[in-house]
Amino acid sequence: MYKSLRHALNDLENSGQLLRIKYEVDPDLEMAEIHRRVFDAQGPAILFENVKGSKFQACSNLYGTIERTDYLFRKTLANVKRVTKYKADPSRALRNPFDALKAGLSALKGLPRKSIYSPKFEKTTIDQLPLIKCWPMDGGAFVTCPQVATLPPGSKNIMHSNIGMYRIQLTGNDYILNQEIGLHYQLHRGIGVHHTMYNQSEEEFKCSIFVGGPPSHTFAAIMPMPEGLSELTFAGMLNGRKFKYSFDEDGYLLSNDADFVITGIIKKNIKKPEGPFGDHLGYYSLTHDFPVMEVKNVYHKKDALWQFTVVGRPPQEDSSFGYLIHELVEELTPGEFPGLVEINAVDAAGVHPLLLAIGKERYMPFREKKPEEILTIANRILGSGQTSLAKFLIIAAKDETTGELNCHDIEAFFKHVLERIDWKRDLHFQTKTTIDTLDYSGDGWNAGSKVVMACCGDKLRELGTLISIELNQVSQIKNIQVSQPGILAIEIKDFENYQLAQVEINQLSSKLESIDLEGFPLIVIVDDAHFLSETLNNFLWVTFTRANPSHDIYGIKANIQNKHWGCSGSLIIDARTKPHHAPGLKVPTSVLQNVDKLVDQDSKLQKILNSD
């Protein structure tokens, strides 16, 4: 569909979905702040024509709205979904052979193609690129939309490649400018498999980083592909045009349609500090040691565009990736997770901290309803790939009495669960396990806990919406709000340490025992009760990014029976900020003022930001 990134931007401009910014903008914080304002206004894609310190133009916010994401893939998405449908259930081909033939042809058209001739690339250096820094504490400039390509040792078979989106630090820290860059990749990433293979071989670990190219290429790098299935085939299918590749004279893989290609050697046993980086949970991921790549060449097309995005507290531009992934894998879900009806990695909570799910409960239909099959499904979810990084998994059973239960209608889903959950029975913890690398709520890097909240059965309670007089008279409480029906936000003193927190919350629990809280099965302890209660997204973000289940869950009338923890009163989640948490993201006042001045001179940008 698109021959290049420039081709896609021209298409967006022709349909009124592109903003050109012609004046000079500083890539140090200012470009990111303009991007955030345009994204928040649900505005168009942005083309920065004059990047301070670089001869290259830059673009962002291509996927800034779901509507624009659909537009970019409007001619091909149906075909890709058709392929997914038949992969999920091959027997469908017998019922509709002509449609299945179309799907097969689409898959064949997506196969990558090696070019006879090398692309016309010119060379530059790292310091000449748009060195975009998004948040003030970032360790340097980063590539935020990279396609990181590797092959196994001794292989040039493109079908064995791994393409992933792992952030790249270009400057700062101890990196030698123009000679070294940092690669940040986390648990369950395909590049780690290749890294292990190279550690066991004598070969140099060659790596190529693509930036730009048709929009499908960037999305393919983030798509969770089944192991052994090439991202390049998927990129070709989604673009309706084969992924063209070649190798340079040194044997490095090149994407012929990319705007930039950075090649180099990943040093097998050398690491350097990478970060901090303002990340998609809304906090900084802190400095840690990660692999280093020794830069060989920096290639670029003649009219190259540097594609970037800005991450931070969700939703952000990358939220559209989550939407698109859901659209494409929805048909595969029952095959991957038997009995699972629906799953939602909640974007507003940072994706991995909170998963909502709906499953079937068919084990014992002739007796009292209780979580049985949905616990099996929950274990399957927590034992599979990316979903294994979930920290809070709330799963409900779907049957003839639940109606139109939908875990993407988050407010209604919480209402359904809180009306039925039995905290004595329905909590299941995993302690001392792995959580998302970017989540600092645990007791170590990648270390934390998980909890499954499994809900099945008839309605037990009506959810409350009014605060009783007795609650307002509890001296320990500084402020109290109803966040959602059945959920209280309670503000007490700031968190100091876990030993003191246990004393404080036990004291609070004993005071609340004598108050009727039947309508409020969930209490969240917070720094700011008003903020948590302003919006549903505030509740989701604060509660599930700042709590570690094993350490931060308490309960009124809690007890342990045969190693099973539960409570007969309200569940309490301590979502206060802890000393070990990563700092939140804030933009300096000076940057806000500078961007205000830029906006004042741009009537088109003003119109976008002031529109309803």
C-alpha positions in Angstrom: 0.0 0.0 0.0 2.7 2.5 1.0 6.1 2.5 -0.6 7.7 4.6 2.1 7.0 6.6 5.3 7.0 9.8 3.1 4.3 8.2 0.9 2.2 7.6 4.0 2.6 11.2 5.3 1.6 12.5 1.8 -1.5 10.4 2.0 -2.3 11.7 5.4 -1.8 15.3 4.3 -4.1 14.8 1.3 -6.8 13.7 3.7 -6.3 16.6 6.1 -4.5 14.5 8.8 -1.1 16.1 8.8 0.3 19.2 10.6 3.5 20.7 9.2 5.7 22.6 11.6 8.1 24.7 9.5 9.9 26.7 12.2 12.9 25.4 14.2 12.0 23.2 17.2 14.5 21.9 19.7 14.6 18.1 20.0 15.6 18.5 23.6 12.1 18.3 25.3 10.3 20.8 23.0 9.3 18.4 20.2 8.0 15.9 22.7 5.9 18.6 24.5 4.3 19.7 21.2 3.6 16.0 20.4 1.9 15.5 23.7 -0.3 18.5 23.3 -1.4 17.5 19.8 -2.0 13.9 20.9 -4.1 15.1 23.9 -6.1 17.2 21.5 -6.7 14.1 19.3 -4.9 16.1 16.6 -3.2 15.0 13.3 0.2 13.4 12.6 3.1 15.9 12.9 5.9 16.7 10.5 8.7 18.7 12.0 10.5 20.2 9.0 13.2 22.1 10.9 14.8 20.1 13.7 17.4 22.0 15.6 20.9 20.5 15.2 19.9 18.1 12.4 19.4 18.2 8.7 16.7 15.5 8.9 13.0 16.0 9.2 11.1 14.1 11.9 7.5 12.9 12.2 5.3 11.6 15.1 1.7 10.9 16.1 1.0 8.8 13.0 -1.0 6.4 15.1 -2.3 9.2 17.4 -6.0 8.2 17.0 -7.7 4.9 16.4 -9.4 6.4 13.4 -6.1 7.3 11.8 -4.6 3.9 12.6 -7.6 2.3 10.9 -7.1 4.7 8.0 -3.4 3.8 7.5 -4.3 0.1 7.2 -7.7 0.5 5.6 -6.9 -1.5 2.5 -5.2 -4.4 4.1 -6.4 -4.9 7.7 -9.4 -7.0 6.5 -7.1 -9.4 4.6 -4.8 -9.8 7.6 -7.8 -10.5 9.9 -9.0 -13.1 7.3 -5.6 -14.9 7.6 -5.9 -14.8 11.4 -9.4 -16.2 11.2 -8.2 -19.3 9.3 -5.2 -19.8 11.5 -7.4 -19.8 14.5 -9.8 -22.4 13.0 -8.5 -24.1 9.7 -11.8 -26.1 9.5 -13.5 -22.8 8.4 -11.7 -23.2 5.0 -14.0 -26.2 4.3 -17.1 -24.1 4.7 -15.8 -21.1 2.7 -13.0 -22.3 0.3 -12.9 -19.2 -1.9 -12.5 -16.9 1.1 -9.8 -19.2 2.5 -8.0 -19.1 -0.9 -8.0 -15.3 -0.6 -6.4 -15.6 2.8 -3.7 -17.9 1.5 -2.9 -15.5 -1.4 -2.6 -12.6 1.1 -0.1 -14.6 3.2 1.9 -15.5 0.1 2.0 -11.9 -1.0 3.4 -11.0 2.4 6.5 -13.1 2.1 9.7 -10.9 2.2 11.7 -10.5 -1.0 15.4 -10.2 -1.3 16.4 -7.4 -3.7 19.0 -8.0 -6.4 20.3 -4.5 -6.1 21.3 -2.7 -2.9 19.3 0.3 -2.0 20.7 3.8 -2.5 21.7 4.7 1.0 23.9 7.6 2.1 25.9 7.6 5.3 25.8 9.9 8.4 26.7 9.7 12.1 24.7 9.3 15.3 25.3 13.0 16.3 23.6 14.2 13.0 20.3 12.4 13.7 17.4 14.2 15.4 18.5 13.6 19.0 15.1 13.6 20.7 14.9 13.7 24.4 11.3 13.4 25.8 11.5 13.9 29.6 14.0 16.0 31.7 15.5 13.1 33.6 16.1 10.9 30.5 19.7 9.7 30.3 20.0 11.1 26.7 18.4 10.9 23.3 16.5 7.7 22.4 15.1 6.0 19.4 11.5 5.4 20.4 10.2 3.7 17.2 13.0 1.3 16.3 12.8 -2.0 14.4 15.7 -4.0 15.8 16.6 -6.9 13.5 18.8 -9.9 14.3 19.5 -13.3 12.8 20.7 -16.5 14.5 24.5 -17.3 14.2 25.5 -18.5 10.8 22.1 -17.7 9.2 21.0 -15.3 6.5 17.5 -17.0 6.3 15.2 -14.0 6.7 12.4 -16.3 8.0 14.6 -16.9 11.1 14.9 -13.2 11.9 13.6 -11.5 14.9 12.3 -7.9 14.6 11.5 -6.2 17.9 10.9 -2.7 19.3 13.5 -2.3 22.0 14.4 1.2 22.9 17.8 2.5 21.8 19.8 5.1 23.7 21.9 7.2 21.3 23.6 9.6 23.6 24.5 10.2 27.3 25.7 8.1 30.2 29.0 6.3 29.4 28.3 5.8 25.7 31.1 7.0 23.3 29.3 9.3 20.9 29.0 7.9 17.4 30.7 4.7 18.4 28.3 3.1 20.9 24.6 2.9 21.6 22.6 1.1 24.3 19.9 -1.6 23.7 17.2 -2.1 26.3 15.3 -5.3 26.0 13.3 -7.1 28.7 11.8 -10.4 29.7 10.1 -12.5 27.0 11.8 -10.7 24.1 12.9 -12.7 21.0 16.3 -11.0 20.7 17.2 -12.6 24.0 17.0 -16.0 22.3 19.5 -14.9 19.7 21.8 -13.3 22.3 22.0 -16.6 24.1 22.8 -18.4 20.9 25.6 -15.9 20.1 27.0 -16.3 23.6 27.5 -20.0 22.8 29.1 -19.3 19.4 32.3 -17.7 18.2 30.4 -15.4 15.8 30.0 -11.6 16.2 26.4 -10.7 17.1 25.4 -8.5 14.2 22.4 -6.2 14.6 20.5 -3.8 12.3 18.2 -1.1 13.6 15.6 0.2 11.1 13.8 3.5 11.6 10.9 4.6 9.4 9.7 2.8 6.3 6.0 2.0 5.6 3.8 2.3 8.8 3.3 -1.5 8.9 7.0 -2.1 9.4 7.0 -0.1 12.7 3.9 -1.9 13.9 5.3 -5.4 13.0 8.2 -4.7 15.4 5.8 -4.5 18.3 3.3 -7.2 17.2 3.6 -10.3 19.5 4.2 -12.9 16.8 4.2 -16.7 17.5 7.8 -18.0 17.8 9.1 -19.0 14.4 6.8 -16.7 12.4 8.6 -13.9 10.8 7.6 -10.3 11.6 8.7 -9.4 8.0 5.9 -11.6 6.6 3.4 -9.9 8.8 4.8 -6.4 7.8 4.3 -7.3 4.2 0.8 -8.6 4.6 -0.3 -5.5 6.6 1.3 -3.2 4.0 0.0 -5.2 1.0 3.5 -5.0 -0.3 6.4 -7.4 0.2 9.1 -6.4 2.7 12.2 -5.8 0.6 15.6 -6.5 2.1 19.3 -7.0 1.2 22.6 -7.3 2.9 25.4 -4.8 2.8 29.0 -5.6 2.0 29.7 -6.4 5.6 26.8 -8.9 5.8 24.4 -6.7 7.8 20.7 -7.0 7.1 19.1 -3.9 5.4 15.5 -2.9 5.1 15.4 -1.4 1.6 12.3 0.7 2.5 13.6 2.0 5.8 14.5 5.7 6.1 17.5 4.9 8.4 19.5 1.8 9.2 22.0 1.7 12.0 24.3 -1.4 11.9 26.7 -2.8 14.4 27.9 -5.5 16.8 26.2 -6.2 20.1 29.0 -6.9 22.5 28.2 -10.3 24.0 29.6 -9.8 27.5 29.7 -6.0 27.8 27.0 -3.9 29.5 26.7 -0.3 30.3 24.2 1.8 32.3 21.1 2.6 30.2 18.4 5.1 31.2 16.7 6.7 33.0 13.8 6.9 30.5 10.3 8.3 30.9 8.3 5.2 30.1 4.8 4.1 29.3 3.7 3.5 32.9 3.9 7.2 33.6 7.2 6.9 35.6 10.8 6.7 34.8 12.4 3.4 34.2 15.7 3.8 36.1 19.3 3.3 35.2 20.3 -0.4 34.8 23.0 -2.3 32.9 22.0 -3.4 29.4 23.8 -4.6 26.3 26.0 -2.2 24.2 26.1 -2.1 20.4 29.3 -1.0 18.7 28.2 1.2 15.7 29.4 0.2 12.3 27.4 2.4 9.9 24.5 4.8 10.0 22.7 4.7 6.6 19.9 7.0 5.4 17.8 7.6 2.3 18.1 10.8 0.4 14.8 12.3 1.7 14.8 10.4 5.0 12.2 11.0 7.8 13.0 10.2 11.4 10.0 8.6 13.0 9.5 8.9 16.8 6.9 8.7 19.4 6.5 9.9 23.0 5.6 7.6 25.8 4.4 8.5 29.3 1.3 8.0 31.5 -1.2 6.2 29.2 -3.0 6.7 27.0 -0.4 7.8 24.5 0.2 7.2 20.8 1.3 3.6 21.5 -2.1 2.9 22.8 -3.2 2.5 19.2 -0.8 -0.4 18.9 -2.7 -2.1 21.7 -6.0 -1.5 19.9 -4.6 -2.9 16.6 -3.1 -6.0 18.3 -6.5 -6.7 19.9 -8.2 -6.4 16.5 -5.8 -8.9 14.9 -5.5 -11.5 17.7 -9.1 -11.6 18.8 -9.8 -14.7 16.7 -6.7 -16.5 18.1 -7.6 -16.0 21.7 -9.8 -19.1 22.2 -7.1 -21.3 20.6 -4.3 -19.9 22.7 -6.3 -19.9 25.9 -9.1 -22.6 25.8 -12.2 -21.4 27.7 -11.2 -17.7 27.5 -13.8 -15.5 26.0 -12.1 -12.1 26.2 -9.1 -10.4 27.7 -8.1 -6.8 28.2 -4.6 -5.6 29.1 -5.8 -2.3 30.6 -3.9 0.5 28.8 -4.8 3.2 31.4 -3.0 1.0 34.1 0.1 0.6 32.0 -0.9 -2.7 30.3 1.0 -5.3 32.3 -0.1 -4.2 35.8 -3.7 -5.0 35.2 -5.4 -7.7 33.1 -9.2 -8.1 32.9 -10.5 -11.4 31.6 -13.8 -13.3 31.0 -13.8 -17.1 30.9 -16.2 -20.0 30.7 -17.1 -21.9 33.8 -18.2 -25.4 32.7 -16.6 -27.8 35.2 -19.5 -28.5 37.6 -22.7 -26.9 36.2 -24.9 -29.0 38.4 -23.7 -27.6 41.7 -23.0 -24.3 43.5 -21.2 -21.8 41.3 -17.7 -21.0 42.3 -14.4 -20.3 40.5 -13.0 -23.6 39.0 -12.4 -23.5 35.3 -11.6 -19.8 35.3 -8.7 -20.5 37.8 -7.3 -23.0 35.2 -7.7 -20.3 32.6 -6.0 -17.7 34.9 -3.0 -20.1 35.4 -2.7 -20.5 31.6 -2.7 -16.7 31.2 0.0 -16.2 33.8 2.0 -19.0 32.2 2.1 -17.7 28.7 4.4 -15.1 27.1 3.7 -11.5 27.6 0.5 -12.1 29.7 2.7 -13.8 32.3 3.9 -10.3 33.2 0.4 -9.4 34.6 0.4 -8.3 38.2 -3.3 -8.1 38.9 -5.5 -10.5 37.0 -9.2 -10.1 37.5 -11.2 -12.8 35.8 -15.0 -13.3 35.8 -17.1 -16.2 34.6 -19.5 -15.8 31.8 -22.8 -17.7 31.8 -26.5 -17.3 31.0 -27.0 -14.9 33.9 -24.2 -12.4 33.2 -25.7 -10.8 30.1 -23.5 -8.6 28.0 -20.4 -8.8 30.2 -17.5 -7.1 28.5 -14.1 -6.6 30.0 -13.4 -3.6 27.7 -16.3 -1.8 29.4 -14.1 -1.4 32.5 -16.5 0.5 34.7 -19.3 -2.1 34.2 -16.8 -5.0 34.5 -15.6 -3.7 37.9 -19.2 -3.3 39.0 -20.0 -6.9 38.0 -17.0 -8.3 39.9 -17.4 -6.2 43.0 -21.1 -7.2 43.3 -20.1 -10.9 43.3 -16.5 -11.3 44.6 -16.0 -13.3 47.8 -12.7 -12.1 49.4 -12.6 -15.2 51.7 -12.3 -17.5 48.7 -11.5 -15.6 45.5 -7.9 -14.3 46.0 -5.0 -16.4 44.8 -1.4 -15.0 45.2 1.9 -15.8 43.6 4.8 -14.3 45.6 8.4 -13.8 44.8 7.9 -14.0 41.0 8.7 -11.8 38.0 6.8 -8.7 37.0 7.3 -6.2 34.2 10.8 -4.6 34.0 9.2 -1.2 33.9 7.1 -1.8 37.1 8.9 -0.6 40.2 6.2 -1.4 42.7 7.9 -4.7 43.6 10.7 -5.5 46.0 13.4 -5.7 43.3 14.1 -5.2 39.6 11.7 -7.5 37.7 10.7 -8.9 41.1 7.3 -8.7 42.7 4.1 -10.7 43.1 0.8 -11.4 41.4 -2.8 -11.9 42.5 -5.7 -13.5 40.7 -9.1 -12.3 41.7 -11.6 -14.9 40.3 -15.3 -14.0 40.3 -18.1 -16.5 39.7 -21.5 -16.8 41.2 -24.6 -14.8 42.0 -24.8 -11.2 43.1 -23.9 -10.8 46.8 -24.3 -7.1 47.4 -25.5 -3.7 46.2 -22.6 -1.3 45.7 -22.5 1.8 47.8 -22.2 5.4 46.5 -22.6 7.4 49.7 -20.1 7.9 52.5 -21.5 7.2 56.0 -21.2 9.7 58.8 -19.2 7.1 60.8 -16.4 7.0 58.2 -16.0 10.8 58.3 -15.5 10.5 62.1 -12.5 8.1 61.9 -9.6 10.3 63.1 -6.9 8.4 61.0 -8.6 9.4 57.7 -7.6 12.8 56.3 -9.9 12.6 53.2 -12.3 10.1 51.8 -14.0 9.9 48.4 -16.1 7.4 46.5 -14.0 6.6 43.5 -16.4 4.2 41.7 -19.5 2.4 43.0 -18.3 0.1 45.7 -14.8 1.6 45.8 -13.6 4.0 48.5 -10.5 6.2 48.2 -9.1 6.9 51.7 -6.2 9.3 52.3 -4.1 8.8 55.4 -0.6 9.9 56.3 2.2 9.4 53.8 3.9 6.0 53.5 7.2 5.7 55.4 8.0 2.0 55.4 6.3 -1.4 55.4 6.6 -2.1 59.1 4.8 1.2 60.0 2.3 0.7 57.1 1.2 -2.6 58.5 0.6 -1.0 61.9 -1.3 1.9 60.4 -3.5 -0.2 58.2 -4.2 -2.7 60.9 -5.3 0.1 63.2 -7.5 1.5 60.4 -9.0 -1.9 59.7 -9.9 -2.4 63.4 -11.7 1.0 63.4 -13.6 0.1 60.2 -14.7 -3.3 61.5 -17.6 -1.7 63.4 -18.8 0.3 60.4 -21.2 -1.1 57.8 -19.0 -1.3 54.6 -21.0 -4.1 52.9 -21.5 -1.8 49.9 -17.8 -1.0 49.6 -15.9 -4.2 49.1 -12.8 -2.4 47.9 -10.8 0.4 49.7 -7.8 2.0 48.1 -5.3 3.9 50.4 -3.9 6.8 48.5 -1.8 10.0 48.7 -4.6 12.0 47.1 -8.2 10.7 47.4 -9.6 13.6 45.3 -7.2 12.8 42.4 -7.9 9.1 42.4 -11.7 9.8 42.3 -11.6 12.4 39.5 -11.6 9.9 36.7 -11.8 6.1 36.1 -8.3 6.3 34.5 -6.9 7.9 37.6 -8.2 5.1 39.7 -6.7 2.5 37.3 -3.4 4.2 37.0 -2.8 4.9 40.7 -4.2 1.7 42.2 -2.5 -0.8 39.9 0.9 0.8 39.1 1.6 1.6 42.8 0.7 -1.6 44.5 2.6 -4.9 44.9 0.0 -7.5 45.8 2.0 -9.5 48.4 3.0 -6.4 50.2 0.2 -3.9 49.7 -3.0 -6.0 50.0 -4.7 -6.0 53.4 -8.2 -6.8 54.5 -10.8 -6.1 57.2 -11.2 -9.3 59.3 -8.3 -11.0 57.5 -7.4 -14.6 58.2 -5.3 -17.5 56.9 -6.9 -20.9 56.4 -4.6 -23.7 55.2 -2.2 -21.2 53.7 -5.0 -19.4 51.9 -5.3 -15.7 52.7 -8.7 -14.0 52.6 -10.8 -11.5 54.5 -14.5 -11.4 55.4 -14.7 -7.6 55.2 -13.5 -5.1 52.6 -10.2 -5.6 50.7 -7.7 -2.9 51.2 -5.0 -2.0 48.6 -2.3 0.4 49.7 -1.6 2.4 46.6 0.4 5.2 48.2 3.7 6.2 46.7 6.6 4.2 48.3 10.2 5.4 48.7 11.5 2.7 46.3 9.1 3.7 43.5 10.4 5.4 40.4 9.7 9.1 40.1 6.7 10.3 38.1 7.0 12.3 34.8 6.9 16.0 34.9 7.7 18.7 32.3 9.8 21.7 33.5 8.0 25.0 33.6 10.7 26.6 31.3 9.9 24.0 28.6 6.1 24.6 28.9 6.7 28.4 28.5 9.0 27.9 25.5 6.4 25.7 23.8 3.7 28.2 24.7 5.6 30.8 22.7 5.9 28.4 19.7 2.2 27.8 19.8 1.5 31.5 19.9 3.2 31.9 16.5 1.4 29.0 14.8 -2.2 29.6 14.1 -2.8 26.1 12.7 -1.4 24.5 15.9 -3.5 26.9 18.0 -6.6 25.8 16.2 -5.8 22.1 16.8 -5.1 22.7 20.5 -8.2 24.9 21.1 -10.6 22.6 19.2 -13.2 20.6 21.1 
